[in-house]
Amino acid sequence: MVVWHVSGHLAAGNHLALEKVGFTKDSADPKGGKIIRDADGNPTGLVEEQAVLAFMALMPRPTPEQVVQSVDKMQQYYASMGITTAQEGQTLASYMPLFLGAADRQQLILDLVSYPKWTDYQNLVDGKLAISDAKNFPASATDISYKNHLRIGGIKITVDGSPQGKTA
């Protein structure tokens, strides 16, 4: 079992999760991450920053259909509360085709502002994604126009920590 902090910067895993990812007393902290340990050096299950990614690899990935359904449910909920704009704070390249498809099908009822992960951004603007409609996405973070309720708001750069975990 693994529990994530809403920020994504912190997680806690039980003994089985630690075993599955190979975090032991002898494990080095992952680059950019930290395994919290007890007084004897044994992992407690708490991890910070890049160490969280090991636990994420254990999670089943949602299908594209499940992501689209989640986006639809989220939009309906937000709209019911009077919210008209949402943001995706770290859009992975694998999710961009889903957002582009929703925009092309005019399924977005909210304005969606995307912040591509900095390592993926160049692939977006260079058209290296395995999607035929990448040309419809803004070629620059300075292009702030919406295309069917979708636009890039900037680029997600992750080089620090989080205020929640006091790792910044």
Buried (B, 14 or more C-beta within 10 A) or exposed (E): EBEBBEEBBBBBBEEEBBEBBEBEEEBEBBEBBBBBBEEEEEBEBBBBBBBBBBBEEEEEEEEEEEBBEEBBEBBEEBEEEEEEEBBBBBBEBEBBBBBBBBBBEEBBBBBBBBBBBBEBBEBBBEEEBEBEEBEEBBEEBEEEEBBBBBBBBBBBEBEEBBEBBEBE
